[in-house]
Amino acid sequence: MAIKYFIKSVVSEYEKDGVIKKSYANIGTIFESKNGLMMALEVLPLFSLKEGKMLAFLNTPEEVENYKNARKSPGKSLNQIEDDVPF
């Protein structure tokens, strides 16, 4: 069963610098089975229900991986941490 899409939806709103922004979460997956595409919802975000409908985005695994790689900051690995702690 190969994952075709990750399902993301708005789960909350917050204010930053006077602008209302939205926070998204992965709520399930769409995967390929022997009978075709199937959807597995892991969470039903009640915040996303607007006028009896739920809106969600479909992101391919590649899009998710590219997003994660773009957000990674170059940090030190455990091998690069100094042995002498100054306290």
Secondary structure, 3 states (H helix, E strand, C coil): CEEEEEEEEEEEEEEECCEEEEEEEEEEEEEEECCEEEEEECCCCHHHEECCEECCEEECHHHHHHHHHHHCCCCCCHHHCCCCCCC
